[in-house]
Structures are given as structure tokens and as C-alpha cells.
């Protein structure tokens, strides 16, 4: 049906990254839950700085999404067949940074939007665009062929970086679409750095004086 | 009752805009890329994935919006809003059938821009075909609304409702011809790559019937038989009764 060799394995690898992205987004919904139930005041009263609080939330959100998606990653590896241990460790580290970055992005957007309904809508639209305009479901060459603009967006998409790195990490030549892993790795590091920095700055500003309400 | 539910529906107008954007992203990004990826023989057979998927997308939108009524009823049940509903000057059966009908009508309203997009890109059906498409989609919407209410009154929390919705969604959509041709599922079944029970489910699935009927009218394939509409009618009747019965039971419970 699909004109790509080993598309099943290719798609399974992308599915793990899509699930990781969706699971990491959930931390944003927790922010609203906490604000609604008064847990936010308790968190603010803890003997930790604001920076530590937001960093902890990003890392916590990233880690729990990893635990959630862990079984799926294991199944993906089983389906794909084999892994290159060194490449896979590098990839795993990059995927951790990716999920922390997505959590940071979710927290940043949640504290900026302030309404759980609007957040739900915005994240739904963002999810639809960020996943479809990436290489999670299809190789970059086809996205570029479909529309050069789509291809250009997909080239700078963190989901593309993570999906391509995951496939590279398996070391299975037939599903690899990546020659040089350094660029997507740097892309994931930049994504993590940007949203952690943004997250810390915006979180610090928004929570003072009840600004998060 | 219908007016009440429509007012609620339009309270979520931005949510609907978001949902339509997601559906259109599926059509204008994913379907266009799959147009290129498909094997040329299959692509030629179905006239391109974009055209194949457009009717399926209208059915996807119909399902998502008609299912929303269940979420509201689940919430009303937890917040005990049904006391207000019971105080309204109407019988229990009017109340229950009104909820099912309004859920279905909301699905039709939401689906209409997606169906219009489908007509724009695939061409227009004749008047009788158009009326039949509307009638079948309305029956389907009522069935989905009934299914959603049946699940809503059988689940005690929002999490359970959302989990059940996910299960129903994935079973009904992936065992249907919404995303891929029914002939392909049948071929996989014959090769032993797809369980026979799921192949049968895909064949009798009302979502397959509705998608394939629109495709037949607009694209000339796959073959369509009026007998297949019996499944849509049965689905609609079954879940309208199940929802009405379940809803009446739950609102009268202390």
C-alpha cells in the first residue's frame, strides 16, 4: 500500500515519539488543576526557588512521560528488531531532553494562556500541526515533495529531530533517514534550552502576586 | 431540549474552530503527503489519497462532534444538573429522545463545513444523492450520539468516559474504511494478516457504509448497495433506544 520500504517499522518508531510528545504535554493540564484546587499556593510555600520549581516541573513532566511511553518504546524496539547500544544511549538522552523541552513548552503556554479550555484548543491545534508537519509519519523527502513550505517547517521541527534520532538510534539502516545525527541532536538541545529558559522566566513573572489565577 | 443543547454547543465555539483546524490539517497536510507515498497502482485505483480521505474526514468530524453530548451528560450526571432537567415541563421520554436528537443535530452542524470541503474538491452529487447523504449522515449522527450517551450514563467519572471513548473511537475507526479502502482490509483478512472478526466488523461498520456511500456518489467507487444502509438504520435505532433507556434510568436514580 505504502511506497516506502519497511514503512511499518518506520511508522512504529515515529509513533513512539508522537506518544512521547502527547504525554509530555499533559503537565500543562496539571497547572490548571493545581490552580483550581489551591495546590499552587502550597507549591509556592515550599522552600525552593521559583527556578527550581519550574525546572523540577519540566523534569518531572518529562520523566513521567518517559515512564508512560517506556513500554511503547520497548515494543517499538522489539518490532524494529535490533539496536546499536551506543547510538541508542545518545538517542535516549536526546529523547529525555526532548520530553523535558515539550514539558517546558506546555508549562510556558499554560501560564501564558490562563484558561484550560483555550489551552486545550491551542494544544490540540499545535499537536495537529507539529506532528503532521514532521517526519514522525513520513520521510522528509515526501513532505518536501508535497509542499516546499511543509518541508521547510518539518526540517526545523523538534518532533522531526526526535523521530529521526530515534530511528538513527536503532541503527537499522533500512529505516534510517538520517546521515548526520549531530544537527538534530543540537536541535533538540536548543529546543530544551529555549523552553526551559522561557519557562523559568515566564513562570517566575506570572506567578508573583497571584498572576497565575 | 434541542435549543438548550445547541446553546451549550456554541459556548464551545473556539473549541469547534480548533477541532475543524485539526481535521483540515489532516486533509491538507497528512492526506497530501500520503498522496505521494501511496503505491502508484493503489493511488490510481482510488484516485489519490486526498480524494479518498475527504469523505472519511467528514465522517470523522461527525463522530467527534456527535460524541460531545456524552461528555456533557457525564458532567451533568456528576454535578447533578439532572434535577433541573427533571423539573422541565416534558415527559422523561421526550427529555431522553431530545438529548439524542440534539447530539445528532450538533454533529450535522459541525460536519457541514467538512462535507462542503469534500464537495468543493470532489464535485457535487445530484439532488437525490445529496438528500440521501444528509439522511444517512443524520442517522449515523443520532446513532453516535446515542452510543455516546449510553457510555456516559454507564461510566461514573470523566476519566472512565474518556477511556471508553478512546476504545470505541479506535475500534470503530481503525476497523472501517474511513482511512483505507475496505478491499484492502478484506485482502489482508484473506492473507491471514488481519483477524476475520475485525474484517467483518469493518464490513458492517456504519462508518464504512457512510464513507463508502459518499465516495460512490462523488468518485464512482467503491460499489454501493442500498442494503448496506440497513446497518446504519440498525445502529441508529439500537443506540437511540439504549441511550433513551439508560438516560431515563440514570436521571430518576436518587
Boltz contact constraints between the chains, C-beta under 6 A:
constraints:
  - contact:
      token1: [A, 1]
      token2: [B, 42]
      max_distance: 6.0
  - contact:
      token1: [A, 2]
      token2: [B, 37]
      max_distance: 6.0
  - contact:
      token1: [A, 3]
      token2: [B, 37]
      max_distance: 6.0
  - contact:
      token1: [A, 3]
      token2: [B, 39]
      max_distance: 6.0
  - contact:
      token1: [A, 121]
      token2: [B, 14]
      max_distance: 6.0
  - contact:
      token1: [A, 121]
      token2: [B, 15]
      max_distance: 6.0
  - contact:
      token1: [A, 121]
      token2: [B, 18]
      max_distance: 6.0
  - contact:
      token1: [A, 124]
      token2: [B, 18]
      max_distance: 6.0
  - contact:
      token1: [A, 124]
      token2: [B, 22]
      max_distance: 6.0
  - contact:
      token1: [A, 125]
      token2: [B, 18]
      max_distance: 6.0
  - contact:
      token1: [A, 125]
      token2: [B, 21]
      max_distance: 6.0
  - contact:
      token1: [A, 128]
      token2: [B, 22]
      max_distance: 6.0
  - contact:
      token1: [A, 128]
      token2: [B, 25]
      max_distance: 6.0
  - contact:
      token1: [A, 129]
      token2: [B, 25]
      max_distance: 6.0
  - contact:
      token1: [A, 132]
      token2: [B, 25]
      max_distance: 6.0
  - contact:
      token1: [A, 132]
      token2: [B, 29]
      max_distance: 6.0
  - contact:
      token1: [A, 132]
      token2: [B, 30]
      max_distance: 6.0
  - contact:
      token1: [A, 138]
      token2: [B, 33]
      max_distance: 6.0
  - contact:
      token1: [A, 138]
      token2: [B, 37]
      max_distance: 6.0
  - contact:
      token1: [A, 142]
      token2: [B, 33]
      max_distance: 6.0
  - contact:
      token1: [A, 142]
      token2: [B, 36]
      max_distance: 6.0
  - contact:
      token1: [A, 142]
      token2: [B, 37]
      max_distance: 6.0
  - contact:
      token1: [A, 143]
      token2: [B, 33]
      max_distance: 6.0
  - contact:
      token1: [A, 145]
      token2: [B, 36]
      max_distance: 6.0
  - contact:
      token1: [A, 146]
      token2: [B, 32]
      max_distance: 6.0
  - contact:
      token1: [A, 146]
      token2: [B, 33]
      max_distance: 6.0
  - contact:
      token1: [A, 146]
      token2: [B, 36]
      max_distance: 6.0
